[in-house]
């Protein structure tokens, strides 16, 4: 069975974006970038991967699901398929037609449950916090890029998640001179 992986940058105090949705306080330079470009190239938007010389292989992720606000960042930049190297799903209640190569879903939880039954690589949960909160029952792995910054307020890792005291087991922690840590947890069974 495929894993749903929430791979996301977070501040020390657990925010994935500022109150206005921006995330430019996260460091985009430093020794942690070699890991992002090498091990997580599948999670880079296609235009960013090309600019960085990264080659997404589809080995880690072959599918992405993201919320409307995360997807809108690409649309506002004129990019309809930000992850053209992956199967792209956008959780939204919009009724208009999705661009070619994008699938809109009004029921992200049911969609993820169906996707997990298929063969393939991991499913990348790109964001945001509200979508992650609704998908918490299906998240198998958390990979947090914890940056050495405190936001104080903003969009938390999980918004409106049902209380369930979901347990995860620490699998690894990697620290970088940049101050970034990549912390990986797997769902405890």
Wavefront OBJ file of the C-alpha trace (Angstrom):
o trace
v 0.000 0.000 0.000
v 1.223 3.503 -0.842
v 2.044 6.057 1.826
v 0.615 9.525 2.214
v 3.603 11.696 3.156
v 3.239 15.185 4.578
v 6.549 16.763 3.554
v 6.565 20.393 4.577
v 8.684 23.270 5.824
v 7.791 24.424 9.319
v 8.950 27.030 11.766
v 10.200 26.044 15.218
v 6.759 26.922 16.567
v 4.894 24.749 14.044
v 3.754 27.159 11.326
v 3.985 26.356 7.618
v 3.314 29.920 6.499
v 2.861 33.433 7.827
v -0.673 34.703 8.548
v -0.905 36.030 4.970
v 0.112 32.644 3.514
v 3.649 33.647 2.551
v 6.564 31.394 3.382
v 9.571 33.449 2.333
v 11.035 33.398 5.871
v 12.158 29.803 5.299
v 15.794 29.560 4.188
v 16.240 28.577 0.543
v 20.020 28.513 0.676
v 22.299 26.395 2.807
v 23.660 22.905 3.117
v 20.171 21.428 3.600
v 19.379 22.261 -0.034
v 21.536 19.367 -1.289
v 19.099 16.974 0.403
v 16.065 18.815 -0.927
v 17.442 18.761 -4.472
v 18.767 15.196 -4.304
v 16.404 13.164 -2.146
v 13.254 15.238 -2.567
v 13.429 16.346 -6.199
v 10.018 14.761 -6.793
v 8.540 17.329 -4.375
v 9.934 20.325 -6.245
v 7.684 22.198 -8.652
v 8.798 21.436 -12.203
v 10.034 24.982 -12.887
v 12.061 25.008 -9.633
v 13.543 21.576 -10.362
v 14.663 22.762 -13.794
v 16.198 25.952 -12.389
v 18.068 23.972 -9.713
v 19.232 21.239 -12.089
v 17.256 18.624 -10.120
v 15.828 15.595 -11.839
v 12.555 14.278 -10.402
v 12.529 10.507 -10.872
v 9.132 9.546 -9.476
v 10.819 7.101 -7.108
v 9.806 8.904 -3.897
v 6.517 10.458 -5.073
v 4.477 9.942 -8.223
v 1.314 11.725 -7.057
v 0.605 15.013 -5.281
v -2.415 16.333 -3.453
v -2.584 19.950 -2.393
v -5.170 22.414 -1.210
v -6.574 25.216 -3.319
v -4.540 27.955 -1.622
v -1.292 26.063 -2.233
v -2.255 25.473 -5.856
v -3.329 29.100 -6.298
v 0.280 30.229 -5.710
v 1.229 28.519 -8.989
v -1.861 29.759 -10.816
v -1.118 33.332 -9.759
v 2.339 32.889 -11.332
v 0.753 31.640 -14.577
v 1.616 27.971 -13.971
v -1.299 25.559 -14.422
v 0.683 22.357 -13.769
v 3.305 23.125 -11.130
v 4.097 19.441 -10.644
v 3.766 18.255 -14.235
v 6.071 15.307 -13.450
v 3.468 13.951 -10.961
v -0.222 13.037 -11.045
v -1.768 16.212 -9.632
v -4.830 16.439 -7.396
v -6.203 19.647 -5.916
v -8.635 19.545 -3.008
v -11.303 22.111 -3.794
v -15.048 22.536 -4.028
v -14.693 24.560 -7.228
v -17.114 23.560 -9.955
v -15.187 24.889 -12.959
v -13.164 22.580 -15.160
v -9.671 21.743 -13.975
v -6.745 22.426 -16.311
v -5.520 19.430 -18.325
v -3.492 17.103 -16.110
v -5.086 18.359 -12.874
v -7.866 16.547 -11.036
v -10.083 18.538 -8.686
v -11.517 16.610 -5.761
v -14.177 17.782 -3.330
v -13.531 14.754 -1.096
v -9.788 14.632 -0.479
v -10.071 11.935 2.185
v -11.897 9.517 -0.136
v -9.507 10.362 -2.986
v -6.443 9.647 -0.840
v -7.928 6.375 0.391
v -8.448 5.300 -3.226
v -4.956 6.408 -4.274
v -3.363 4.507 -1.393
v -4.859 1.273 -2.727
v -3.064 1.662 -6.062
v 0.439 0.489 -6.833
v 3.057 3.178 -7.081
v 5.340 5.493 -5.184
v 4.375 7.791 -2.321
v 1.643 10.409 -2.377
v 3.009 13.859 -1.571
v 0.762 15.976 0.629
v 1.978 19.439 -0.316
v -0.288 21.576 1.841
v -1.819 23.430 3.335
v -2.617 23.109 6.982
v -6.382 22.724 6.569
v -5.951 19.912 4.047
v -3.377 18.241 6.308
v -5.827 18.488 9.206
v -8.558 16.777 7.197
v -6.155 14.062 5.984
v -4.521 13.354 9.351
v -6.251 9.944 9.634
v -4.460 8.860 6.430
v -1.013 10.434 6.923
v 1.568 7.655 7.179
v 4.746 9.724 7.337
v 5.672 13.256 8.371
v 8.841 14.787 6.983
v 9.302 18.184 8.568
v 11.908 20.656 7.328
v 12.134 22.553 10.601
v 13.703 25.961 10.050
v 15.408 28.054 12.736
v 12.739 30.747 12.729
v 9.774 31.529 14.983
v 6.674 32.957 13.297
v 4.556 33.550 16.404
v 1.398 33.260 14.288
v 0.384 31.932 10.919
v -0.902 28.767 9.300
v -0.191 25.774 11.553
v 0.889 22.326 10.391
v -2.645 21.064 11.029
v -5.781 23.231 10.940
v -9.076 21.916 12.305
v -7.778 18.357 12.671
v -10.142 16.153 14.634
v -8.706 15.401 18.056
v -7.308 11.900 17.931
v -3.890 11.994 19.695
v -2.383 10.369 16.608
v 0.962 8.819 17.541
v 4.023 8.918 15.312
v 7.426 7.340 15.918
v 10.605 9.325 15.326
v 12.523 7.684 12.499
v 15.368 10.136 11.910
v 16.659 13.634 12.504
v 19.249 15.315 10.323
v 20.738 18.652 11.345
v 22.466 21.048 8.971
v 24.851 23.950 9.437
v 22.081 26.169 8.018
v 20.126 25.485 11.205
v 17.504 23.478 9.325
v 16.596 20.032 10.611
v 14.844 17.362 8.571
v 12.829 15.341 11.051
v 11.038 12.220 9.874
v 8.227 10.438 11.730
v 6.226 7.356 10.788
v 2.759 6.530 12.056
v 2.973 4.317 15.115
v 1.083 1.069 14.702
l 1 2 3 4 5 6 7 8 9 10 11 12 13 14 15 16 17 18 19 20 21 22 23 24 25 26 27 28 29 30 31 32 33 34 35 36 37 38 39 40 41 42 43 44 45 46 47 48 49 50 51 52 53 54 55 56 57 58 59 60 61 62 63 64 65 66 67 68 69 70 71 72 73 74 75 76 77 78 79 80 81 82 83 84 85 86 87 88 89 90 91 92 93 94 95 96 97 98 99 100 101 102 103 104 105 106 107 108 109 110 111 112 113 114 115 116 117 118 119 120 121 122 123 124 125 126 127 128 129 130 131 132 133 134 135 136 137 138 139 140 141 142 143 144 145 146 147 148 149 150 151 152 153 154 155 156 157 158 159 160 161 162 163 164 165 166 167 168 169 170 171 172 173 174 175 176 177 178 179 180 181 182 183 184 185 186 187 188 189
